Amino acid sequence: MNKRILFLSAALLGVMLIVAACGGNAAPAATQAPAATEAPVATAAATEAPAPVALSGDSIRGAKLYDNWIKELGADTPGDMHPLWVAANVDKASASTTWRCVKCHGWDYQGDKGFVGVSAYAGKDANEVLAVLKGSTNADHDFSAAMDDQALTDVALYIANEQVDTAAIVALVGNADSGKTLYGDNCIDCHGPDTVAISFHPDNNPEYPASIANEDAVELLGKLRGGQPTAIDMPAGIDLGWSDQDYADVIAFLKAQPVSSPVTEGGRMYDSWFSAFNVQAPEAEQPLWKTQTTNTRTGGNTWRCKECHGWDYKGADGAYGSGSHQTGFPGIMNAATMTPEEITAWLDGTKNADHNFSSYFTADDFGRMVAFIQKDVIDKSAFINADKTVVGGDAAHGKQLYDGSCKSCHGDDGKTLNFGDDAEPEFFGTIAVDNPLEFFNKATVGTAGEAMPAGWNLGWTQQDIIDLLTYAQTLPIK
């Protein structure tokens, strides 16, 4: 009996060892279940997409790019209208206009001209916005060929992080006095005490901060928050930490400011009215030009008032009485004492049919020229000598004026902007030395066709201009 039990036990043990070695026992398989359920979890974790990396950039730059990336980047204007603009069959516009983000999506982010807005992306991950800018939702909305990755990132950051309820802000009741203080602390050096030192539009349809404040306060809010493309020294309210009420206060102040500046607008017209209007110069030469032979200039130059009457307004009796600019035409010095009707009669052809600008000037344009001639045509010989030296100027004070209002564009030495070419450069100092009469005109009323502050509208006096000219003559000319 004992032998049988021993034999059966040994046999059973052998079978168990064989089964264990072959892995065929069902019971152990059941005990392996937890390990089997862990494997898929580990595999899923290994293949899961990594979390998107937080974008890094400049959302204030993004605001300027959203406004006008072509201008901010100094990029070439696309030759054709944006394909989505064409497909939407909205109103015709210049090619550059159709590529501006704001023109489709609005200053209020709600969309314009039938296009959807970007308000749905407020507070979202900027990576999502970046993908849209690269064409993820529509291949025709791919701006990768127009802007580099950093520019696109900056736009994405602006759209995702900087949107506000524009309607609520412009609906606030603003305190104009508080707005004046904020303006004086941050804006007055470029825009002047009366806010008309720089016109944003051509001079036959000028636009100043007050113009925008009264016509489209939401657009003005956008400019106040993000700054103006290429305006490197314009502070952005976002960066200044302005509150909603601060914006409302500044808007309230600006709404009460002037929307025109006839004297300086007329002064730029005197320089080059077609440049001031941003139009092509007449193809035919000015009819009176053929009556003289000493000045050999052609084309648009023959239509410039200054080319006949001089930067000193004396014509044949002044600096243009000899040399390559000589025409023999009289000056306009005496016109300053004429009535508006008399001056207009000389401009619209009533007095001389060959001196008729009626095809190019509106009644408002005639008014600008009249204002300039009556109020700004002065005898400069009292402070600018025939040898081009300046009388009674304070160069140290001139440098203070230059540093405050001119250096940001012209540079420390006045050579950042070259108005000539590499062969014959013309810098800030060059004009001051070679033609101080021209310098005085541009310093007081600005340069035709350029967003340059007008000294008169910065609150500068005649002595201030003389001081600036004195300092400018110390700057490099080459």
Secondary structure, DSSP 8 states (H G I E B T S, - for coil): -HHHHHHHHHHHHHHHHHHHHHT--HHHHHHTHHHHHHHHHHHHHHHS--------S-HHHHHHHHHHHHHHHT----SS--HHHHHHT-----HHHHT-HHHHH-TTSS-STT---SGGGTTS-HHHHHHHHBTSS-GGGB-TTTS-HHHHHHHHHHHHH----HHHHHTS---HHHHHHHHHHHTHHHH-TTS-SS-SS-TTS---HHHHHHH-HHHHHHHHHH--TT-TT---HHHHT--HHHHHHHHHHHHTS-S--HHHHHHHHHHHHHHHHT----SS--GGGGG--S----GGGGG-HHHHH-TTS-BTTTGGGSSTT----B-SGGGGGS-HHHHHHHHBTSS-GGGB-TTT--HHHHHHHHHHHHHH---GGGTB-TTS-BSS--HHHHHHHHHHHTHHHH-TTS-SS-SS-SSS---HHHHHHH-HHHHHHHHHH--TTS----GGGGT--HHHHHHHHHHHTTS---
